[in-house]
Amino acid sequence: MKLTALDISIIFLYLIAVAAIGLFLQKKAKENKEAYMLGGNTLPWYALGLSNASGMFDISGTMWMVMLGFVYGLKSIWIPWLWPSFNQIFLMMFLAAWLRKSNVTTGAEWMLTRFGRGRDSSKSHSIVVAFALLSCLGFLAYGFIGLGKFVEIFVPWSAVQPYVPFTVAPEYVPHVYGMVFTLFAVFYSVLGGMASIVWADVLQYAIMTVASIIVAVLAINNLETTPLNVPEAWKTPFFGATLDMDWTGIIDDVNAKIKSDGYSLFGIFFTLMVFKGVLASLAGPTPSYDMQKVLSARSPQDAAKMSGFVSVVLIPTRYLMIIGFTVLAILNYDQLNLESPTGIDFERILPAAIQRFAPSGLMGLLLAGLLAAFIGTFAGTLNAAQAYLVNDVYLRYINPKASNATVTRMNYTTGIVVVLVSMVLGFFAKDVNSLLQWIVAGLYGGYISANVLKWYWWRFNGSGFFWGMLAGIIPALIFPYFFDGLDLYYFPLLLLVSLAGSIIGTYLAPPTDAETLKSFYRTIRPWGFWGPVAELVQAEDPSFVPNKNFWLDMFNVVVGVTAQMSLTLLPIYLVLGMYTELTVVAVILLVCGLILKKTWWDKLPEDGTSVAAALKQRLVTHK
């Protein structure tokens, strides 16, 4: 172990600070369920944005992205569209405001706003709870494995074995380490609820920003003395039908990694990724910590600002670290220990690079920050799972009149149960990448069609939502056993099955009652296929103006995604010393920012209603 007393002291100071935040905010979290699950809707949008960004700066994802940067170079900036990473742009432009206007506690409770109360609505509510818990457990297990693999590099089991009364098979060592830090994450997140998670995340973000800058400077200094030996295609984000990335004679092992990932036909992969990504973004956030942060905002306008702020604070900081460690790893590949019980493991590049290149003090800072990243992501996801179990199961079906003290006890109990179950799931996962692929390409593939239709088609009802989700989730769970290769490639079939279930289920039941539809349309003001409902609302209120901002919102999305990718390339070009490209990207980013200032920021009404409705109200007031 290379950890010095200074490194260990920094790590413990961070852990003590986070524990103190949880203890300090424990009393406020006990006030009511909104205080625990949503921070009482009192948290400022910039703190929520920093928290959301910090939660996305997780260990497992960062390890994965450093691996992608090492193997694929600048082309790796596209692969996170698997999530899809650009969903934050759709949220900032319109979906976050729509979601926040519902004034609910969870995504499952939102189903009651959309479909009312009744048998079909109850089924839609139940299927969302099931999906939310399944996805939360998947992400908890994903973070659990990533953390364990990360810690194993710095604390070899051989150094620990003499002090424990049991033996562990080599392949399960990461799981044991994951369990230890998972138990710590439970402490502060369960005690302080959403408020403690947000303020601990702000602290974490400050640590990660300092660490990222230091890593980038180290990489720049190394490049001044040693040139980067990589394939020519590595240095450009542009691509054709195939990847054309050949590491032969440079690092031959990387070619085998590219082949096993299944990204060689990059044009087809990219097309499917964009197709799935746009639909997933139109569906809105999945019922996890991202949605809970949106619902925690003070207002619809704050929800939109928070979603936009996430990209601004997350991407440049994160990519300074990613490209910094990528460069250091390539320059010193022969000095990295990437061996695992199953062969060379490229997911170990990040921790191996930290161990090899980080000086005393910086290593402690990096470890504290990355441990914080795990704890923050884990805590946010755990909070979401607790919210669904307590709000949408316990308070809805078991004890609707529970006192605040009882709700607090249930929050604690459900938190512990969810963590234990996620640990068990983690033992069955092969590695970080396989679990990630299953979550984003498989499970989320089954989520898309029903959740797109719920926003944009008035005739879609609770029955359609239930059968559409069921027809998506079941194939997502079983398709991996029948199809070889990347999960993304069977996504179109999964989408068709889910879409068929959504449409057939919709016409098996009558439309949602008119009063529920009118209330939803008046409050949320979505655009889409809402003609019959709009006519009913306008008959009652002739001053009502439907949302006609589809083309403006889509224009803003294109500009926003362009800005987001420019933010991604800026730190990469800076570290690599590609100053001509850096200047071009900076100009593009500036132009995008000026456009969005006029077409988005200046047009955010104070109450979060549509631009057209706000303008109409001003005209009426003037008259």
N, C-alpha and C positions, 0 to 999 in steps of 0.2 A: 504493500500500500504506500502511495506517495503522499497521502494526506498528512499535513503538518498540524501542529497545535493551532496555528493561525487559521487554517482551513476549517478545522473542526469547530473552533470558536465562532466563526462566521455562521456556520450552519446552525449551531445551537442558538445563537442570537436570533436568527430568523425564526426558528421553531418556537422560541419563547415569545417573540413578538406576536406571532399568529395566535398562539394559545391565549395571550393576554387580550387580543381583540375579541376572540370568542367569549371569554369570560366577561369582558366589559359590556358587551352587547346582549348578554344572556337575558337580563331583566327586560329589556325592550322587546326582545323576540317573543317573550311570554305573553305580551299584551293581548294578542288575538291571532287568528290564522293568517290575516293579511300582513301583519307585522313580521311574522315568521317566514312566510313563503314569498312575500313581495317587498319586504322592507317597508311596509306601510305606504307604498307609493310616494315616498318622500325623498328618495335618492336622486341627486342631480344627474342629468343625462350624460355629462362628461365622465362622471365616476362610473356609471353603468357601462359606458363605452369602453373605458379602460379595463373594467372588470371582464367584459365580454372578450376583449382582445387578449387579456391575460389568460382567460380560460382556454382560448384557442391556441395559446403558446404552450401546448402540452409536450411532455417528454416523448411520448410515442410518436406523435405527429412530427416533431422536430427531428427525431432519429430517422424517420422515414424520409423526410424531405432532404436531409443531408445526404442520405443514401442516393436519392434521386439526382441531386445536384452532382454528386461524384460520378455517377454512371452516365447520365444523360445531358449534363451541362446545362446550357441555357434553354434547351428544349424541355427541361424539367419544370419550367414555370407553368406549363399547360396542364401537367398531370394532376395537380390539386383541384382542377375543375371536376374531378371525380366526385368531390364532396357534394355539390359544386361550390367552390370558394366564392364565385361571383353572386351567390344568393344574397349576400349582404347588400349588393347594389339594388336588387329588386325590393328588398326590405326598405332601404332608405328612400326609394322613390315613391312607393305607395303602400306596400303590404304592411309595414310596421304600424303606420297610422291606422290602417283598417283594423288590424288586430287589436291595437290598444283601445280603440273606440268601443270595443265590446264590454270593457270594464269587468272582465272575469278573472278568475284566479289561475286556471289551467286551460290547456287546449281542449281537454275533454269537456269542461264546463262550457266552452265556446260552442260545442255542438248543440246545447240547449238554446243558445241565442239564434243559431242558424235554423234548427229543425223543430224548435218548440219542445213540448213535453207530450209523450205518448209512447206506445210500444216501439215503433220504429226509431224514434229519437233515442230511447233508452238503449236500443241495440247499437246505434252509432256511437253513443257515449261509451258503452262498454268496450267496443272494439278499439276505440282510441286509447282507453286506459290500458288495454292489453298490449297494443303496439308501443305505447310510451314506455311501459315497464320493460318490454322485450328489448327495445332500443337502448334504454338507459342501462340495463344489465349488460348489454353487448359492449357499450362504450366503457363501462366501469371495468369489465374484464380486459378490454383493450388497453386501457391505461395501466391496469394492474400488471400485465405482462411487460409492457414497455418500461415501466419503472424498475421491475426486477432485473431485466436485462441490463439496464443502465447501471444500477448499483453494483451488480456482480463484477463489473470491470474494476471498480475501485476497492471493493471489499471481497476478495476471493474467498470462497467457502473454506478453503484450506486454512485460512487465518481465523475463521470462526469456529470450525469444527471442534477444536479442543475444549471450547467453552459451552457446548450444548450437549445434552444427553441423548441425542438421536442422530442418525445418519440420513442423508438426503441424496437421492440419485441425481447425477449431474444435470439432467434435463429439467429437473424440478427446482433447482437452486433459485432461478429468477422468481419463481412463484412464492418461495419462502420470503425473499426480500420484499416482494410486493405486498405480502400480508402484513409485514411489520409496519411499513409506512402507511398502508391503507388504514390501519387501526388509529394512527395519529390523525389522519385526515378526518376520520369520523368525529374526533373529539371537538374540534372547533366548529365544524360545519353543523353538527347536530345541536350544539349549544346555542350558537348565535344566529342561525338561520341565514336568510338572504343578506341582511345588512353586514354581518360579519364576513360573509363570503366576498362581498363587493369591496369592502375596505381592506381586507387581506390581499385581494387581487391587485388593488392599487399599489400596495407596498411591493408586491411581487413584480409588477410591471416596472417599477423604478429600478429594482435590482437587475432585471433582465436587460433593460436598456443600457445600463452601465456596462454589464458583461458583454453585450453584443458589440458595443463600440470598441472595447478593448480587443476582442477577438478579431474584428475587422482590421484594426491597426496592426496587430501581429501578422495577419495575412498579407497586408500591403507591404510591410517591412520585409517579409520573406520573399515576395515577388521581386523586390528590388535587386536581390542577389541571385535568384534562381528562376529561370524561365519555366513556364507551365507547359509540360509535355502532355498534350491531349490530342485526340483526333480533331481534324479541322471542323467537322460538323458540330463538335462540342461547343464551339464559341458563337453559335448563332441560334436565335430562337425560331428561325424559319425552318420549314420542313416540306417534304413532298409526300408521295404515296407511301414510301418506306422510310425507315429511320436513318439508314446509311451511316450508322455509328460503328466503326470498326476499331477495336482496341488492340488488334494483333500487333505484337512487337512492343507494345507500351505496357499494358497490364492485361495479359491474356485472359485472366479469370473473369474480367468484366463481361466479355462476350457471352459466357455461359449464363451470367446473371440476366443480361438483356433477353436471351432466348427464353429463360424460365419465366420472366415477367410477362411475356406475351405482347410487348409493345412494338414489335418489329414492323408490323403493318400500321404505321403511325397515322396515316391519312384516314383509314377506316376507324381506327381507335378514336381519333380526334372527333370525327363526325358523329359517332355514337355518343361520345362524351358531351358534346355540345347539345345534341338532341335531348339527351336525358337531363342535362344540366338546366336547360331552359325550362323544361316541364317541371323539374323538381323545384326550381326557383319560383315559378308561377304558383306552385302548390302551397308556398309559404313555409315557414320554419317547422321542423319536426318538433314533436312535443318533448323537448329536452331543455337544457339550461339556456339555450339561445332564446327560445320562446318565453321562458320565465323572466329573462332580463327585459324583453320587450314589454311584457305585461306589468313589470315593476316600474316602468317610466311614469313620470308625473302626468303626462298628457300625450295625446297622439303626436303632437309636434315634437315633443322631446323624444318619443320613440323613434321617429324618423331621423332626428339629429344623431341620436345614439348609434343607430345602425350605420350611418355614414361615417361617424367618427371611428368606428372599429377598424375599417380599412386603413385610415390615415395613421393611426397609432400602432397598429399591429404589423403591417407588411414591411415597411422600411426597417424597423427594428429587428424583426424576425429574420429577414433576408440578409442583414448585415452578419448575423451569427451563422446562418446557413452557408452563405458563400465563403465566409471566413474559414470555417472548419472544413469546407469542401476543398478549398485551395491548400490549406495546411496538410490535409490528408493525402492529396494527390502528390504534393511535393515530397512527402515523406512516407509514401505508401509502404515501403519495405520495413519501416520501423513500427508499423501498427500491428497490434495483435488482434486479428479478426477471426482466429480459430475458435470453433465451437464444437460440441460433441457431434454435430451433424455436418461439419465441414466449415468452409469460409462463410461467414455471416456478415454481409455488408451493412446490416442494420446496426452493427457494433461500431461503425465508423465514428459516430459522434462521441460516445464515451471513450473510445480508444484514443481519439485525437485530443480530448481534454486531458486524459492521463499523460499523454506524451508531450504536449506543448504548453499546457497552462502552468505558469509559475505559482509558487506559494502565494496565497491570498486570492489570486484570480481563480484558482481551482475551487477554493471555498465559496467564492462569490458565484461562480457558475453552478456549482452543485446546489447551493442554497436556492438559486433562481430556478433551476430545472426541477428540483424537488418541489419548490413552490408551484411551479407550473403543473406538476402532477397533482399536487394537493388541491390547487384551485380548480382544475378541470374536474377532478374527482368530486370535490365538494359541490360544485355547481350541478353536476349530473345527479348526485345523490339528493340534493335539494329538490330537483325536479321529480325524481322518483317518489320521494316522501310526499310531495304536494299531491300527486295523483292518488297515492294510496290513502292518504288522510282525507283530502278534500272530496275525491271522486269515488271512493269506496266506503271508508269508515263513516264520514259525515253524511253521505248520501243514502247508504243502505243499512248501516248498523246503528248509528247513534247520532241522528240529526241535531239533537239538542245538547250535545256534549258541551261541558263547560270549558273555559280556556285552559284550566289546569289539566283536564282530561285530554284535550287536544295536544297540549305540550307533551304529555306522557306518550301519546300515540306517535308524535313526531320522533321522539327518541327511540321508541320500540321499532317503528318501521325502518328507521335509518340503520339500525343494527342488523335487522333481518335482510335488508337489501344488500348490505355489504357482504354478509356471509354467503348469500346466494351468488353474488358476482365473483367471489373468490372460488367457489366450486366451479363455475363456468370457466374461469381463467385456467383451471387445470386441464381443461379439455381442448383449449385452443392451441394450434400448432405454433403460430408466431404472430407478430404484430401485423404483418402485411396480409396474411390470410384472413385474419379477423376483420381487418379494415375493409378488404374487398367484399367480404360477406355483408358487412353493415351497409356500405355506401352503394354497392352495385346490386346486391341481392335484396336485402330487407327493405331498403329505401325504394327500390324499384317497384315493390308491391304497394308502396304508399302513395305513389304519384297520381294515378288517374283519378281516384276518388277525391283527393284533396285539391286537384285543379278544378274539378267540376263543382265543388262546394262553393267556390268563390264566384264563378262566372256564369252559371246556368241556373235559372230560377226553378226549373222543373225538377232538378236533382233533389232527392229527399233522403230521409234517414235510412230507408230501406236500401236505396242505391248505395249510400255510403257504406253501410254494413257489409253488403255482399261484394262491393268493389274492393274493400279492404281485405275481406276474407279471401277473395279470389286472388289477391296479390300476395298476402302474407304466406299462405300455405305453399304455393309454388316457390316462393323465395326460399323457403326452408328446405324444400326437397329437390329443386333443380340442380344444386351443386353435386348431387349424387348421380345425376344422369348426363351431365354435360362436362366435358373436359375443357380446360383453358380458362381465360379471364371471364369473370362473372358478367362484365359489361356486355359481352357478345350475345348473351341470351336475354338481355334486357328488353329488346323489342317484343319477343314472345311473351315475356312476363307482363309487359305493358298491355298487350292485346288481351290477355286473359283477364287482367284486372279491369280493363275498360269494358269488356263484355259483361263482367259481373256487375259493374256500376250501372250500365244502361239497362240490362235485364232487371236488376233489382229495383231500379227506379220505376219502371213501368209495371212492376208487380204490386205496387202500392199507389194510392192516390197522392196528389201533390201535397206538400206541406200546407197547413191551413193559411188562409190569406192574411190573417192578422199577424201571424209570426213572420211571414214573408215581408209584409209592409213595414213592420217594426225593424227588421233586420236591414232592409234596403234604405230606410230613412236614416238609420243610425250609422251604418257602415259606409254607405254610398259607394259600392263597387261599380266598376264598369263591366261590360260583358253582355250576356244575353238575358237581360232583365226586362224586356219590353212590356209584357203583361203586368208585371208588378209596378213598373214605373207609371203605367196608365192609371192603376188604382190609386197610387199615392198622389199623383197630380190631380185626379178627380176630387180628392179630399182637400188638397192643398195646391191650388194653381200656382203659387209662388215657388214651389219646389222645382229645382233644376237638376236633372240627372247628371251624373259624372260623365263628361265627354272628353276626358283627358287621356284616353288610351294612347293616341299617337304621341302626345307630349311625354307621357310616361315611358313609352318605348324608346323615344329619342334620347331621353335622359338616361335610360338603362345602357344604351350603346355608348354614350359619352362616358358614363360612370365606369363601365367595364374597361374602356380604353384607359381611363385615368388609373384604375386599379392595377392594370398590367404595367403601366408606366411606373407606378410606385414600386412594383416588384422589380423592374429592370434597373431602376436608379441605383440601389445599393450594389447590385451585381456589377454593373459597369464601373462604378466607383472603385470597388475593391480590385477589379481586374485591370484598372487603368485604361479602359477603353473610352477616352474622353470625348471623342467625336460622337460616338453613339450616346454617351451620357448627355451631351448638350442637346441632341435631337429629342431624346426622351423627355428631358426637362422642359423643353419648349412645348411639346405635346401635352404634358401634364399641366402647364400653365394655361394653355388655351382651353383645355377641358375644365379647369377650375373656374375660369372666367365665364364660360358658357353656363355651367351649373349654378353659379352665383345668380345669374339672371333667370334661368329656366326652372330652378328647383328651390334654392334657399330663399330667394325673395318672394316666392309664391307659396310658401308654407303658411297657411292661415293659422291664426293663434289657436283656434279650436280644433284644428286638424281636419276640417271638412275639405271637400274638393275645391279646387281653384275656381271653377265655374260657379259653384254655390256661393263662395265668398264674394265674388264679383257681383252676383245677383243681389246679395244681401246689401252690399254697399249702394247699389243703384236704388233699391227700395228705400233705404234709409235716407238717401239724398233727396228723393222725391218727397 
